[in-house]
Amino acid sequence: MAKDIFPLPFEIPDMHYGHESHLCVASAVGFVKNNTEDYKKYVRDPQFVCKNCGRAANSAEYLCEPEKL
């Protein structure tokens, strides 16, 4: 699992392991809006899509329920 790259400023009950590394958290904590250029490195040349939220990423470890594109 990826290291916690999007640290949460709040608790999420029943959060699964590694969720701090997922793109849905990046969006929820404002990372995408405030760090757009950094965010692009996670979504450039996507190879996986999340079956939960539909986000695409270049690594499965950045998604909650990844599926190969």
C-alpha positions in Angstrom: 0.0 0.0 0.0 1.2 3.5 -0.7 2.4 5.7 2.1 -0.1 8.1 3.5 0.3 10.9 0.9 -3.0 12.7 1.7 -3.1 13.0 5.5 -6.6 13.5 6.9 -7.3 16.5 9.0 -10.3 14.6 10.5 -11.3 11.1 11.5 -13.4 8.9 9.2 -15.2 6.1 11.0 -14.6 2.6 9.7 -12.0 3.8 7.2 -10.1 1.0 5.5 -6.4 0.6 5.8 -4.4 2.9 3.4 -7.3 5.2 2.7 -5.0 8.2 3.3 -3.3 7.3 0.0 -6.4 7.2 -2.2 -7.5 9.9 -4.6 -11.0 10.2 -3.1 -9.3 11.4 0.1 -7.2 13.8 -1.9 -10.3 15.4 -3.2 -12.1 15.4 0.2 -9.2 17.2 2.0 -8.7 19.8 -0.7 -5.5 18.5 -2.1 -6.7 18.5 -5.7 -7.8 22.2 -5.5 -4.7 23.4 -3.7 -2.1 21.2 -5.3 -3.2 20.6 -8.9 0.2 20.3 -10.4 1.2 17.7 -7.7 -2.1 15.9 -8.2 -1.5 15.5 -11.9 1.4 13.0 -11.3 -1.1 10.5 -9.8 -3.6 10.7 -12.7 -1.3 11.1 -15.7 -1.3 8.1 -18.0 -4.1 6.3 -16.1 -3.9 2.5 -16.0 -6.6 1.8 -13.4 -10.2 3.0 -12.6 -11.8 2.9 -9.2 -15.0 0.8 -9.1 -16.3 2.9 -6.2 -15.9 6.5 -7.3 -14.8 6.3 -11.0 -11.5 8.1 -10.6 -8.6 7.0 -12.7 -5.0 6.7 -11.7 -1.6 5.5 -12.9 -1.2 3.1 -10.0 -3.7 0.8 -8.3 -2.5 1.8 -4.9 -4.1 5.3 -5.3 -7.6 3.9 -5.5 -10.0 2.1 -3.1 -11.3 -0.5 -5.5 -9.0 -0.5 -8.5 -9.6 -2.3 -11.8 -7.2 -2.4 -14.7 -8.3 -0.3 -17.7 
